[in-house]
Amino acid sequence: MEALNRTKSVETVDSPSLLNHLDYVESRAEIMVPGVALAQMPFVVDRFIEDDEYWALVDRIKASGYNSAEPIHIRPSRGGVWLVDVDDAARYMAAKHVAGDFFTNLFAQKVRKVRFVLHDTSIDGRHKAPQFEFGGE
């Protein structure tokens, strides 16, 4: 019965400063970031290739909108950064690209929200979730 109560609701994060105040359940926090706030998030992509598959994904998002059913996984890494998992890098970059395109979003917002799962430790367990200093805090 206890396992049923262990999940937490998804938090909406529209400012990078809110990342310092997440509640982790079983080493993970699930968040939704509005498309207009993606450019502000301190998420880093380590390996990414702009190939034909990437541009096809961008075109699909422009045509049909972004589907946030599958979350993008983010983990802490060395240097105190949030690193986008390699398997999710193309989706993250495509969503960020389309969300920042003024003319694509002129009549309807194509990337409303993007779902992320933030892990509080790296895969190897050596790095913890970074804390950031933001002006005014």
PyMOL commands that place a pseudoatom at each C-alpha (Angstrom):
pseudoatom trace, name=CA, resn=MET, resi=1, chain=A, elem=C, hetatm=0, pos=[0.000, 0.000, 0.000]
pseudoatom trace, name=CA, resn=GLU, resi=2, chain=A, elem=C, hetatm=0, pos=[2.891, 2.379, 0.739]
pseudoatom trace, name=CA, resn=ALA, resi=3, chain=A, elem=C, hetatm=0, pos=[4.185, 2.143, -2.849]
pseudoatom trace, name=CA, resn=LEU, resi=4, chain=A, elem=C, hetatm=0, pos=[1.005, 3.783, -4.123]
pseudoatom trace, name=CA, resn=ASN, resi=5, chain=A, elem=C, hetatm=0, pos=[1.794, 6.984, -2.201]
pseudoatom trace, name=CA, resn=ARG, resi=6, chain=A, elem=C, hetatm=0, pos=[5.434, 7.273, -3.271]
pseudoatom trace, name=CA, resn=THR, resi=7, chain=A, elem=C, hetatm=0, pos=[4.814, 9.109, -6.530]
pseudoatom trace, name=CA, resn=LYS, resi=8, chain=A, elem=C, hetatm=0, pos=[4.735, 12.885, -6.542]
pseudoatom trace, name=CA, resn=SER, resi=9, chain=A, elem=C, hetatm=0, pos=[2.849, 15.135, -8.873]
pseudoatom trace, name=CA, resn=VAL, resi=10, chain=A, elem=C, hetatm=0, pos=[4.650, 16.712, -11.793]
pseudoatom trace, name=CA, resn=GLU, resi=11, chain=A, elem=C, hetatm=0, pos=[5.966, 20.189, -10.982]
pseudoatom trace, name=CA, resn=THR, resi=12, chain=A, elem=C, hetatm=0, pos=[5.894, 23.009, -13.533]
pseudoatom trace, name=CA, resn=VAL, resi=13, chain=A, elem=C, hetatm=0, pos=[9.234, 24.809, -13.689]
pseudoatom trace, name=CA, resn=ASP, resi=14, chain=A, elem=C, hetatm=0, pos=[9.299, 28.057, -15.638]
pseudoatom trace, name=CA, resn=SER, resi=15, chain=A, elem=C, hetatm=0, pos=[12.490, 29.483, -14.142]
pseudoatom trace, name=CA, resn=PRO, resi=16, chain=A, elem=C, hetatm=0, pos=[15.938, 27.916, -13.648]
pseudoatom trace, name=CA, resn=SER, resi=17, chain=A, elem=C, hetatm=0, pos=[15.994, 29.046, -10.015]
pseudoatom trace, name=CA, resn=LEU, resi=18, chain=A, elem=C, hetatm=0, pos=[13.147, 26.612, -9.249]
pseudoatom trace, name=CA, resn=LEU, resi=19, chain=A, elem=C, hetatm=0, pos=[15.449, 23.677, -10.078]
pseudoatom trace, name=CA, resn=ASN, resi=20, chain=A, elem=C, hetatm=0, pos=[17.143, 24.202, -6.693]
pseudoatom trace, name=CA, resn=HIS, resi=21, chain=A, elem=C, hetatm=0, pos=[13.859, 23.530, -4.882]
pseudoatom trace, name=CA, resn=LEU, resi=22, chain=A, elem=C, hetatm=0, pos=[12.653, 20.269, -6.408]
pseudoatom trace, name=CA, resn=ASP, resi=23, chain=A, elem=C, hetatm=0, pos=[11.326, 17.425, -4.299]
pseudoatom trace, name=CA, resn=TYR, resi=24, chain=A, elem=C, hetatm=0, pos=[12.930, 14.137, -5.337]
pseudoatom trace, name=CA, resn=VAL, resi=25, chain=A, elem=C, hetatm=0, pos=[11.065, 10.870, -4.880]
pseudoatom trace, name=CA, resn=GLU, resi=26, chain=A, elem=C, hetatm=0, pos=[13.209, 7.755, -5.198]
pseudoatom trace, name=CA, resn=SER, resi=27, chain=A, elem=C, hetatm=0, pos=[16.086, 9.886, -6.590]
pseudoatom trace, name=CA, resn=ARG, resi=28, chain=A, elem=C, hetatm=0, pos=[13.957, 11.441, -9.349]
pseudoatom trace, name=CA, resn=ALA, resi=29, chain=A, elem=C, hetatm=0, pos=[11.907, 14.583, -9.877]
pseudoatom trace, name=CA, resn=GLU, resi=30, chain=A, elem=C, hetatm=0, pos=[9.471, 14.908, -12.741]
pseudoatom trace, name=CA, resn=ILE, resi=31, chain=A, elem=C, hetatm=0, pos=[8.944, 18.398, -14.116]
pseudoatom trace, name=CA, resn=MET, resi=32, chain=A, elem=C, hetatm=0, pos=[7.173, 20.140, -16.980]
pseudoatom trace, name=CA, resn=VAL, resi=33, chain=A, elem=C, hetatm=0, pos=[8.893, 23.108, -18.596]
pseudoatom trace, name=CA, resn=PRO, resi=34, chain=A, elem=C, hetatm=0, pos=[6.856, 25.486, -20.789]
pseudoatom trace, name=CA, resn=GLY, resi=35, chain=A, elem=C, hetatm=0, pos=[8.234, 25.736, -24.315]
pseudoatom trace, name=CA, resn=VAL, resi=36, chain=A, elem=C, hetatm=0, pos=[8.881, 29.461, -23.892]
pseudoatom trace, name=CA, resn=ALA, resi=37, chain=A, elem=C, hetatm=0, pos=[11.183, 28.710, -20.908]
pseudoatom trace, name=CA, resn=LEU, resi=38, chain=A, elem=C, hetatm=0, pos=[13.320, 26.014, -22.576]
pseudoatom trace, name=CA, resn=ALA, resi=39, chain=A, elem=C, hetatm=0, pos=[16.026, 28.469, -23.650]
pseudoatom trace, name=CA, resn=GLN, resi=40, chain=A, elem=C, hetatm=0, pos=[16.502, 29.571, -20.010]
pseudoatom trace, name=CA, resn=MET, resi=41, chain=A, elem=C, hetatm=0, pos=[17.065, 26.085, -18.601]
pseudoatom trace, name=CA, resn=PRO, resi=42, chain=A, elem=C, hetatm=0, pos=[20.681, 25.177, -17.745]
pseudoatom trace, name=CA, resn=PHE, resi=43, chain=A, elem=C, hetatm=0, pos=[20.562, 21.812, -19.503]
pseudoatom trace, name=CA, resn=VAL, resi=44, chain=A, elem=C, hetatm=0, pos=[23.651, 20.803, -21.489]
pseudoatom trace, name=CA, resn=VAL, resi=45, chain=A, elem=C, hetatm=0, pos=[23.856, 18.453, -24.467]
pseudoatom trace, name=CA, resn=ASP, resi=46, chain=A, elem=C, hetatm=0, pos=[27.166, 16.594, -24.630]
pseudoatom trace, name=CA, resn=ARG, resi=47, chain=A, elem=C, hetatm=0, pos=[26.859, 14.773, -27.960]
pseudoatom trace, name=CA, resn=PHE, resi=48, chain=A, elem=C, hetatm=0, pos=[24.490, 15.826, -30.699]
pseudoatom trace, name=CA, resn=ILE, resi=49, chain=A, elem=C, hetatm=0, pos=[24.518, 15.607, -34.490]
pseudoatom trace, name=CA, resn=GLU, resi=50, chain=A, elem=C, hetatm=0, pos=[22.329, 17.754, -36.757]
pseudoatom trace, name=CA, resn=ASP, resi=51, chain=A, elem=C, hetatm=0, pos=[21.551, 15.080, -39.314]
pseudoatom trace, name=CA, resn=ASP, resi=52, chain=A, elem=C, hetatm=0, pos=[18.597, 14.373, -41.607]
pseudoatom trace, name=CA, resn=GLU, resi=53, chain=A, elem=C, hetatm=0, pos=[16.815, 12.503, -38.801]
pseudoatom trace, name=CA, resn=TYR, resi=54, chain=A, elem=C, hetatm=0, pos=[17.056, 15.576, -36.550]
pseudoatom trace, name=CA, resn=TRP, resi=55, chain=A, elem=C, hetatm=0, pos=[15.635, 17.889, -39.230]
pseudoatom trace, name=CA, resn=ALA, resi=56, chain=A, elem=C, hetatm=0, pos=[12.821, 15.406, -39.924]
pseudoatom trace, name=CA, resn=LEU, resi=57, chain=A, elem=C, hetatm=0, pos=[11.978, 15.538, -36.194]
pseudoatom trace, name=CA, resn=VAL, resi=58, chain=A, elem=C, hetatm=0, pos=[11.982, 19.355, -36.293]
pseudoatom trace, name=CA, resn=ASP, resi=59, chain=A, elem=C, hetatm=0, pos=[9.610, 19.253, -39.284]
pseudoatom trace, name=CA, resn=ARG, resi=60, chain=A, elem=C, hetatm=0, pos=[7.268, 16.802, -37.487]
pseudoatom trace, name=CA, resn=ILE, resi=61, chain=A, elem=C, hetatm=0, pos=[7.119, 19.068, -34.424]
pseudoatom trace, name=CA, resn=LYS, resi=62, chain=A, elem=C, hetatm=0, pos=[6.440, 22.101, -36.617]
pseudoatom trace, name=CA, resn=ALA, resi=63, chain=A, elem=C, hetatm=0, pos=[3.630, 20.250, -38.392]
pseudoatom trace, name=CA, resn=SER, resi=64, chain=A, elem=C, hetatm=0, pos=[1.973, 18.456, -35.468]
pseudoatom trace, name=CA, resn=GLY, resi=65, chain=A, elem=C, hetatm=0, pos=[3.331, 19.993, -32.269]
pseudoatom trace, name=CA, resn=TYR, resi=66, chain=A, elem=C, hetatm=0, pos=[5.549, 18.434, -29.603]
pseudoatom trace, name=CA, resn=ASN, resi=67, chain=A, elem=C, hetatm=0, pos=[4.268, 15.329, -27.799]
pseudoatom trace, name=CA, resn=SER, resi=68, chain=A, elem=C, hetatm=0, pos=[5.589, 15.262, -24.237]
pseudoatom trace, name=CA, resn=ALA, resi=69, chain=A, elem=C, hetatm=0, pos=[4.377, 11.752, -23.428]
pseudoatom trace, name=CA, resn=GLU, resi=70, chain=A, elem=C, hetatm=0, pos=[7.950, 10.402, -23.307]
pseudoatom trace, name=CA, resn=PRO, resi=71, chain=A, elem=C, hetatm=0, pos=[10.098, 12.343, -20.795]
pseudoatom trace, name=CA, resn=ILE, resi=72, chain=A, elem=C, hetatm=0, pos=[13.593, 13.623, -21.472]
pseudoatom trace, name=CA, resn=HIS, resi=73, chain=A, elem=C, hetatm=0, pos=[16.053, 12.345, -18.870]
pseudoatom trace, name=CA, resn=ILE, resi=74, chain=A, elem=C, hetatm=0, pos=[18.532, 14.747, -17.279]
pseudoatom trace, name=CA, resn=ARG, resi=75, chain=A, elem=C, hetatm=0, pos=[21.393, 13.761, -14.964]
pseudoatom trace, name=CA, resn=PRO, resi=76, chain=A, elem=C, hetatm=0, pos=[24.021, 15.689, -13.059]
pseudoatom trace, name=CA, resn=SER, resi=77, chain=A, elem=C, hetatm=0, pos=[27.518, 15.533, -14.506]
pseudoatom trace, name=CA, resn=ARG, resi=78, chain=A, elem=C, hetatm=0, pos=[31.016, 16.705, -13.669]
pseudoatom trace, name=CA, resn=GLY, resi=79, chain=A, elem=C, hetatm=0, pos=[31.459, 20.442, -13.517]
pseudoatom trace, name=CA, resn=GLY, resi=80, chain=A, elem=C, hetatm=0, pos=[28.096, 20.952, -11.835]
pseudoatom trace, name=CA, resn=VAL, resi=81, chain=A, elem=C, hetatm=0, pos=[25.942, 20.792, -14.959]
pseudoatom trace, name=CA, resn=TRP, resi=82, chain=A, elem=C, hetatm=0, pos=[22.670, 19.103, -15.838]
pseudoatom trace, name=CA, resn=LEU, resi=83, chain=A, elem=C, hetatm=0, pos=[23.406, 16.786, -18.762]
pseudoatom trace, name=CA, resn=VAL, resi=84, chain=A, elem=C, hetatm=0, pos=[20.724, 15.601, -21.208]
pseudoatom trace, name=CA, resn=ASP, resi=85, chain=A, elem=C, hetatm=0, pos=[20.907, 11.824, -21.753]
pseudoatom trace, name=CA, resn=VAL, resi=86, chain=A, elem=C, hetatm=0, pos=[22.396, 10.976, -25.150]
pseudoatom trace, name=CA, resn=ASP, resi=87, chain=A, elem=C, hetatm=0, pos=[19.265, 9.115, -26.275]
pseudoatom trace, name=CA, resn=ASP, resi=88, chain=A, elem=C, hetatm=0, pos=[17.118, 12.203, -25.608]
pseudoatom trace, name=CA, resn=ALA, resi=89, chain=A, elem=C, hetatm=0, pos=[19.443, 14.887, -27.024]
pseudoatom trace, name=CA, resn=ALA, resi=90, chain=A, elem=C, hetatm=0, pos=[17.817, 15.109, -30.474]
pseudoatom trace, name=CA, resn=ARG, resi=91, chain=A, elem=C, hetatm=0, pos=[14.288, 15.456, -29.032]
pseudoatom trace, name=CA, resn=TYR, resi=92, chain=A, elem=C, hetatm=0, pos=[15.457, 18.124, -26.579]
pseudoatom trace, name=CA, resn=MET, resi=93, chain=A, elem=C, hetatm=0, pos=[17.318, 20.116, -29.221]
pseudoatom trace, name=CA, resn=ALA, resi=94, chain=A, elem=C, hetatm=0, pos=[14.441, 19.838, -31.716]
pseudoatom trace, name=CA, resn=ALA, resi=95, chain=A, elem=C, hetatm=0, pos=[11.875, 20.997, -29.135]
pseudoatom trace, name=CA, resn=LYS, resi=96, chain=A, elem=C, hetatm=0, pos=[14.150, 23.874, -28.114]
pseudoatom trace, name=CA, resn=HIS, resi=97, chain=A, elem=C, hetatm=0, pos=[14.692, 24.823, -31.779]
pseudoatom trace, name=CA, resn=VAL, resi=98, chain=A, elem=C, hetatm=0, pos=[10.976, 24.863, -32.619]
pseudoatom trace, name=CA, resn=ALA, resi=99, chain=A, elem=C, hetatm=0, pos=[10.005, 26.631, -29.370]
pseudoatom trace, name=CA, resn=GLY, resi=100, chain=A, elem=C, hetatm=0, pos=[12.418, 29.451, -30.203]
pseudoatom trace, name=CA, resn=ASP, resi=101, chain=A, elem=C, hetatm=0, pos=[11.238, 29.890, -33.799]
pseudoatom trace, name=CA, resn=PHE, resi=102, chain=A, elem=C, hetatm=0, pos=[9.018, 32.998, -33.858]
pseudoatom trace, name=CA, resn=PHE, resi=103, chain=A, elem=C, hetatm=0, pos=[7.309, 32.389, -37.210]
pseudoatom trace, name=CA, resn=THR, resi=104, chain=A, elem=C, hetatm=0, pos=[6.521, 28.732, -36.471]
pseudoatom trace, name=CA, resn=ASN, resi=105, chain=A, elem=C, hetatm=0, pos=[4.734, 29.768, -33.272]
pseudoatom trace, name=CA, resn=LEU, resi=106, chain=A, elem=C, hetatm=0, pos=[3.073, 32.893, -34.642]
pseudoatom trace, name=CA, resn=PHE, resi=107, chain=A, elem=C, hetatm=0, pos=[-0.473, 31.476, -34.758]
pseudoatom trace, name=CA, resn=ALA, resi=108, chain=A, elem=C, hetatm=0, pos=[-0.175, 28.462, -32.453]
pseudoatom trace, name=CA, resn=GLN, resi=109, chain=A, elem=C, hetatm=0, pos=[2.468, 27.396, -29.965]
pseudoatom trace, name=CA, resn=LYS, resi=110, chain=A, elem=C, hetatm=0, pos=[4.007, 24.132, -31.235]
pseudoatom trace, name=CA, resn=VAL, resi=111, chain=A, elem=C, hetatm=0, pos=[5.882, 23.256, -28.032]
pseudoatom trace, name=CA, resn=ARG, resi=112, chain=A, elem=C, hetatm=0, pos=[3.558, 23.898, -25.118]
pseudoatom trace, name=CA, resn=LYS, resi=113, chain=A, elem=C, hetatm=0, pos=[5.367, 21.910, -22.404]
pseudoatom trace, name=CA, resn=VAL, resi=114, chain=A, elem=C, hetatm=0, pos=[8.230, 19.436, -22.307]
pseudoatom trace, name=CA, resn=ARG, resi=115, chain=A, elem=C, hetatm=0, pos=[8.337, 16.716, -19.667]
pseudoatom trace, name=CA, resn=PHE, resi=116, chain=A, elem=C, hetatm=0, pos=[11.652, 15.977, -17.966]
pseudoatom trace, name=CA, resn=VAL, resi=117, chain=A, elem=C, hetatm=0, pos=[12.825, 13.461, -15.388]
pseudoatom trace, name=CA, resn=LEU, resi=118, chain=A, elem=C, hetatm=0, pos=[15.713, 14.842, -13.351]
pseudoatom trace, name=CA, resn=HIS, resi=119, chain=A, elem=C, hetatm=0, pos=[17.845, 12.305, -11.531]
pseudoatom trace, name=CA, resn=ASP, resi=120, chain=A, elem=C, hetatm=0, pos=[19.652, 13.469, -8.399]
pseudoatom trace, name=CA, resn=THR, resi=121, chain=A, elem=C, hetatm=0, pos=[22.822, 11.446, -9.092]
pseudoatom trace, name=CA, resn=SER, resi=122, chain=A, elem=C, hetatm=0, pos=[24.822, 10.585, -12.187]
pseudoatom trace, name=CA, resn=ILE, resi=123, chain=A, elem=C, hetatm=0, pos=[24.805, 7.080, -13.631]
pseudoatom trace, name=CA, resn=ASP, resi=124, chain=A, elem=C, hetatm=0, pos=[28.090, 6.233, -11.892]
pseudoatom trace, name=CA, resn=GLY, resi=125, chain=A, elem=C, hetatm=0, pos=[26.893, 7.798, -8.620]
pseudoatom trace, name=CA, resn=ARG, resi=126, chain=A, elem=C, hetatm=0, pos=[29.819, 10.232, -8.364]
pseudoatom trace, name=CA, resn=HIS, resi=127, chain=A, elem=C, hetatm=0, pos=[27.953, 13.475, -9.112]
pseudoatom trace, name=CA, resn=LYS, resi=128, chain=A, elem=C, hetatm=0, pos=[25.033, 14.978, -7.210]
pseudoatom trace, name=CA, resn=ALA, resi=129, chain=A, elem=C, hetatm=0, pos=[22.368, 17.395, -8.447]
pseudoatom trace, name=CA, resn=PRO, resi=130, chain=A, elem=C, hetatm=0, pos=[23.962, 20.813, -8.942]
pseudoatom trace, name=CA, resn=GLN, resi=131, chain=A, elem=C, hetatm=0, pos=[22.829, 23.909, -7.059]
pseudoatom trace, name=CA, resn=PHE, resi=132, chain=A, elem=C, hetatm=0, pos=[22.924, 27.138, -9.029]
pseudoatom trace, name=CA, resn=GLU, resi=133, chain=A, elem=C, hetatm=0, pos=[23.354, 30.735, -7.950]
pseudoatom trace, name=CA, resn=PHE, resi=134, chain=A, elem=C, hetatm=0, pos=[20.818, 33.052, -9.544]
pseudoatom trace, name=CA, resn=GLY, resi=135, chain=A, elem=C, hetatm=0, pos=[20.522, 36.785, -9.184]
pseudoatom trace, name=CA, resn=GLY, resi=136, chain=A, elem=C, hetatm=0, pos=[18.023, 37.889, -6.561]
pseudoatom trace, name=CA, resn=GLU, resi=137, chain=A, elem=C, hetatm=0, pos=[18.140, 34.676, -4.506]
for i in range(1, 137): cmd.bond("trace and resi %d" % i, "trace and resi %d" % (i + 1))
show_as sticks, trace
zoom trace
